[in-house]
Amino acid sequence: MRLKPVPEPPTDLDRLREYQRAVPLVPGDTDDCCARLRRRCDLPDRQTANDWLAFLRALGLVEETSRGFVRADAEPTPERVREGLRTGILFVPEALAALDEASPDDPLTPDDLFAATRDAVPRHDRARDPDWEAAWRDRARRLLEWLALVDLAVRADADPDGAAEGAGYVAGDAA
């Protein structure tokens, strides 16, 4: 099963390690883990913390046990994050395939990725959010930024402001 949450990516894997370390070594229930993530990582709300918890689990950095969530005995290496993204996050295979077809002259943008996956967005997400298209476009942007963080993608444009909203990407060295 691939998970939907894709939080805003950190600037580097050391920051990702901080999110992982916010999850306890002794199993805790979802509410406890979310409260701890919010407090230690300065997250704005429980939903954001819950998204991080699910995302860390998809990356293999957190485990869910019968007694709750616990920090995994695993480091957030580029290889581990790449594998977790490939196997655990919705639309990563589609993004990687699209990146393979992209070129510096025609890079993959978040809008392109959204257009390629739009019809596969779960119905319940469409039904519960009247602005679901904007939410899933933003998710596509975050997903491409995560792929770039671990060299599965590379920014193809030189936006002087560093804005990622319209940034284009091509396959990275680790793809």
TIPAKE-408289 format. One record per residue (C-alpha): residue in one letter; chain; x, y, z. Coordinates in nm, 2 decimals, padded with zeros to 4 digits. Example, Ala and Ser with C-alpha at 12.3 -4.5 7.8 and 13.67 -1.06 7.14 Angstrom:
{res = a chain = A x = 01.23 y = -00.45 z = 00.78}
{res = s chain = A x = 01.37 y = -00.11 z = 00.71}
END
This chain:
{res = m chain = A x = 00.00 y = 00.00 z = 00.00}
{res = r chain = A x = 00.13 y = 00.34 z = -00.09}
{res = l chain = A x = 00.06 y = 00.64 z = 00.13}
{res = k chain = A x = -00.06 y = 00.98 z = 00.03}
{res = p chain = A x = 00.10 y = 01.22 z = 00.28}
{res = v chain = A x = 00.40 y = 01.41 z = 00.14}
{res = p chain = A x = 00.51 y = 01.68 z = 00.39}
{res = e chain = A x = 00.72 y = 01.98 z = 00.30}
{res = p chain = A x = 01.07 y = 01.84 z = 00.25}
{res = p chain = A x = 01.35 y = 01.95 z = 00.49}
{res = t chain = A x = 01.66 y = 02.12 z = 00.36}
{res = d chain = A x = 01.87 y = 01.81 z = 00.42}
{res = l chain = A x = 01.86 y = 01.46 z = 00.56}
{res = d chain = A x = 02.00 y = 01.58 z = 00.90}
{res = r chain = A x = 01.67 y = 01.77 z = 00.95}
{res = l chain = A x = 01.48 y = 01.45 z = 00.85}
{res = r chain = A x = 01.68 y = 01.28 z = 01.12}
{res = e chain = A x = 01.53 y = 01.53 z = 01.37}
{res = y chain = A x = 01.18 y = 01.43 z = 01.27}
{res = q chain = A x = 01.26 y = 01.07 z = 01.31}
{res = r chain = A x = 01.41 y = 01.13 z = 01.66}
{res = a chain = A x = 01.10 y = 01.30 z = 01.76}
{res = v chain = A x = 00.92 y = 00.97 z = 01.75}
{res = p chain = A x = 00.97 y = 00.78 z = 02.08}
{res = l chain = A x = 01.19 y = 00.47 z = 02.13}
{res = v chain = A x = 00.91 y = 00.32 z = 02.35}
{res = p chain = A x = 00.59 y = 00.27 z = 02.15}
{res = g chain = A x = 00.34 y = 00.54 z = 02.18}
{res = d chain = A x = -00.01 y = 00.58 z = 02.05}
{res = t chain = A x = -00.08 y = 00.81 z = 01.75}
{res = d chain = A x = -00.20 y = 01.10 z = 01.97}
{res = d chain = A x = 00.12 y = 01.09 z = 02.19}
{res = c chain = A x = 00.35 y = 01.06 z = 01.88}
{res = c chain = A x = 00.17 y = 01.35 z = 01.70}
{res = a chain = A x = 00.20 y = 01.57 z = 02.01}
{res = r chain = A x = 00.57 y = 01.49 z = 02.05}
{res = l chain = A x = 00.63 y = 01.56 z = 01.68}
{res = r chain = A x = 00.44 y = 01.89 z = 01.71}
{res = r chain = A x = 00.64 y = 01.99 z = 02.01}
{res = r chain = A x = 00.99 y = 01.88 z = 01.91}
{res = c chain = A x = 00.96 y = 01.98 z = 01.54}
{res = d chain = A x = 00.75 y = 02.29 z = 01.58}
{res = l chain = A x = 00.47 y = 02.17 z = 01.36}
{res = p chain = A x = 00.16 y = 02.38 z = 01.33}
{res = d chain = A x = -00.12 y = 02.12 z = 01.39}
{res = r chain = A x = -00.20 y = 01.76 z = 01.46}
{res = q chain = A x = -00.28 y = 01.68 z = 01.09}
{res = t chain = A x = 00.07 y = 01.79 z = 00.98}
{res = a chain = A x = 00.22 y = 01.58 z = 01.26}
{res = n chain = A x = 00.01 y = 01.28 z = 01.16}
{res = d chain = A x = 00.12 y = 01.33 z = 00.80}
{res = w chain = A x = 00.49 y = 01.32 z = 00.91}
{res = l chain = A x = 00.43 y = 01.01 z = 01.12}
{res = a chain = A x = 00.27 y = 00.83 z = 00.82}
{res = f chain = A x = 00.55 y = 00.95 z = 00.59}
{res = l chain = A x = 00.83 y = 00.84 z = 00.82}
{res = r chain = A x = 00.66 y = 00.50 z = 00.84}
{res = a chain = A x = 00.65 y = 00.48 z = 00.46}
{res = l chain = A x = 01.03 y = 00.56 z = 00.46}
{res = g chain = A x = 01.10 y = 00.28 z = 00.71}
{res = l chain = A x = 01.21 y = 00.53 z = 00.97}
{res = v chain = A x = 00.92 y = 00.46 z = 01.21}
{res = e chain = A x = 00.74 y = 00.13 z = 01.27}
{res = e chain = A x = 00.39 y = 00.07 z = 01.38}
{res = t chain = A x = 00.36 y = -00.20 z = 01.64}
{res = s chain = A x = 00.06 y = -00.34 z = 01.83}
{res = r chain = A x = 00.14 y = -00.10 z = 02.11}
{res = g chain = A x = 00.18 y = 00.21 z = 01.89}
{res = f chain = A x = 00.45 y = 00.39 z = 01.69}
{res = v chain = A x = 00.82 y = 00.36 z = 01.76}
{res = r chain = A x = 01.13 y = 00.50 z = 01.61}
{res = a chain = A x = 01.30 y = 00.24 z = 01.38}
{res = d chain = A x = 01.66 y = 00.14 z = 01.43}
{res = a chain = A x = 01.75 y = 00.28 z = 01.08}
{res = e chain = A x = 01.93 y = 00.59 z = 00.96}
{res = p chain = A x = 01.77 y = 00.82 z = 00.71}
{res = t chain = A x = 02.03 y = 00.76 z = 00.45}
{res = p chain = A x = 01.98 y = 00.87 z = 00.09}
{res = e chain = A x = 01.94 y = 00.50 z = -00.01}
{res = r chain = A x = 01.68 y = 00.43 z = 00.25}
{res = v chain = A x = 01.48 y = 00.74 z = 00.17}
{res = r chain = A x = 01.49 y = 00.66 z = -00.20}
{res = e chain = A x = 01.37 y = 00.31 z = -00.14}
{res = g chain = A x = 01.10 y = 00.43 z = 00.09}
{res = l chain = A x = 00.98 y = 00.69 z = -00.16}
{res = r chain = A x = 00.98 y = 00.43 z = -00.44}
{res = t chain = A x = 00.79 y = 00.16 z = -00.25}
{res = g chain = A x = 00.58 y = 00.36 z = 00.00}
{res = i chain = A x = 00.46 y = 00.68 z = -00.15}
{res = l chain = A x = 00.17 y = 00.73 z = -00.39}
{res = f chain = A x = 00.26 y = 00.84 z = -00.74}
{res = v chain = A x = 00.64 y = 00.81 z = -00.70}
{res = p chain = A x = 00.67 y = 00.54 z = -00.98}
{res = e chain = A x = 00.47 y = 00.77 z = -01.21}
{res = a chain = A x = 00.69 y = 01.07 z = -01.12}
{res = l chain = A x = 01.01 y = 00.87 z = -01.18}
{res = a chain = A x = 00.88 y = 00.75 z = -01.52}
{res = a chain = A x = 00.79 y = 01.11 z = -01.62}
{res = l chain = A x = 01.13 y = 01.23 z = -01.50}
{res = d chain = A x = 01.30 y = 00.97 z = -01.73}
{res = e chain = A x = 01.11 y = 01.12 z = -02.02}
{res = a chain = A x = 01.19 y = 01.48 z = -01.93}
{res = s chain = A x = 01.48 y = 01.68 z = -02.07}
{res = p chain = A x = 01.65 y = 02.01 z = -01.98}
{res = d chain = A x = 01.45 y = 02.16 z = -02.27}
{res = d chain = A x = 01.13 y = 02.01 z = -02.15}
{res = p chain = A x = 01.15 y = 01.95 z = -01.77}
{res = l chain = A x = 00.88 y = 01.79 z = -01.56}
{res = t chain = A x = 00.69 y = 02.06 z = -01.36}
{res = p chain = A x = 00.46 y = 02.00 z = -01.07}
{res = d chain = A x = 00.17 y = 02.09 z = -01.30}
{res = d chain = A x = 00.29 y = 01.82 z = -01.55}
{res = l chain = A x = 00.30 y = 01.56 z = -01.27}
{res = f chain = A x = -00.04 y = 01.66 z = -01.15}
{res = a chain = A x = -00.18 y = 01.63 z = -01.50}
{res = a chain = A x = -00.03 y = 01.29 z = -01.54}
{res = t chain = A x = -00.18 y = 01.16 z = -01.21}
{res = r chain = A x = -00.50 y = 01.37 z = -01.19}
{res = d chain = A x = -00.73 y = 01.09 z = -01.29}
{res = a chain = A x = -00.58 y = 00.85 z = -01.03}
{res = v chain = A x = -00.63 y = 01.09 z = -00.73}
{res = p chain = A x = -00.86 y = 00.89 z = -00.49}
{res = r chain = A x = -01.23 y = 00.98 z = -00.52}
{res = h chain = A x = -01.27 y = 01.05 z = -00.15}
{res = d chain = A x = -01.00 y = 01.32 z = -00.17}
{res = r chain = A x = -01.18 y = 01.48 z = -00.46}
{res = a chain = A x = -01.52 y = 01.46 z = -00.27}
{res = r chain = A x = -01.41 y = 01.60 z = 00.06}
{res = d chain = A x = -01.20 y = 01.90 z = -00.06}
{res = p chain = A x = -01.36 y = 02.14 z = -00.31}
{res = d chain = A x = -01.00 y = 02.27 z = -00.38}
{res = w chain = A x = -00.85 y = 01.93 z = -00.42}
{res = e chain = A x = -00.68 y = 02.02 z = -00.75}
{res = a chain = A x = -00.47 y = 02.29 z = -00.58}
{res = a chain = A x = -00.39 y = 02.05 z = -00.29}
{res = w chain = A x = -00.27 y = 01.78 z = -00.52}
{res = r chain = A x = -00.07 y = 02.02 z = -00.74}
{res = d chain = A x = 00.11 y = 02.13 z = -00.42}
{res = r chain = A x = 00.16 y = 01.77 z = -00.33}
{res = a chain = A x = 00.32 y = 01.71 z = -00.67}
{res = r chain = A x = 00.56 y = 02.00 z = -00.60}
{res = r chain = A x = 00.65 y = 01.86 z = -00.26}
{res = l chain = A x = 00.70 y = 01.51 z = -00.41}
{res = l chain = A x = 00.94 y = 01.65 z = -00.68}
{res = e chain = A x = 01.13 y = 01.83 z = -00.41}
{res = w chain = A x = 01.16 y = 01.51 z = -00.20}
{res = l chain = A x = 01.29 y = 01.33 z = -00.51}
{res = a chain = A x = 01.55 y = 01.61 z = -00.57}
{res = l chain = A x = 01.65 y = 01.59 z = -00.20}
{res = v chain = A x = 01.78 y = 01.24 z = -00.26}
{res = d chain = A x = 01.91 y = 01.28 z = -00.61}
{res = l chain = A x = 01.63 y = 01.10 z = -00.79}
{res = a chain = A x = 01.55 y = 01.44 z = -00.96}
{res = v chain = A x = 01.74 y = 01.75 z = -01.04}
{res = r chain = A x = 01.61 y = 02.10 z = -01.08}
{res = a chain = A x = 01.65 y = 02.18 z = -01.45}
{res = d chain = A x = 01.58 y = 02.55 z = -01.44}
{res = a chain = A x = 01.77 y = 02.83 z = -01.28}
{res = d chain = A x = 01.50 y = 03.03 z = -01.11}
{res = p chain = A x = 01.68 y = 03.33 z = -00.95}
{res = d chain = A x = 01.43 y = 03.35 z = -00.67}
{res = g chain = A x = 01.47 y = 02.98 z = -00.59}
{res = a chain = A x = 01.09 y = 02.93 z = -00.61}
{res = a chain = A x = 00.99 y = 02.57 z = -00.66}
{res = e chain = A x = 00.63 y = 02.62 z = -00.76}
{res = g chain = A x = 00.71 y = 02.64 z = -01.14}
{res = a chain = A x = 01.04 y = 02.46 z = -01.12}
{res = g chain = A x = 01.11 y = 02.19 z = -01.38}
{res = y chain = A x = 01.29 y = 01.87 z = -01.30}
{res = v chain = A x = 01.48 y = 01.60 z = -01.48}
{res = a chain = A x = 01.59 y = 01.25 z = -01.37}
{res = g chain = A x = 01.88 y = 01.27 z = -01.11}
{res = d chain = A x = 02.20 y = 01.07 z = -01.09}
{res = a chain = A x = 02.04 y = 00.82 z = -00.84}
{res = a chain = A x = 01.74 y = 00.75 z = -01.07}
END
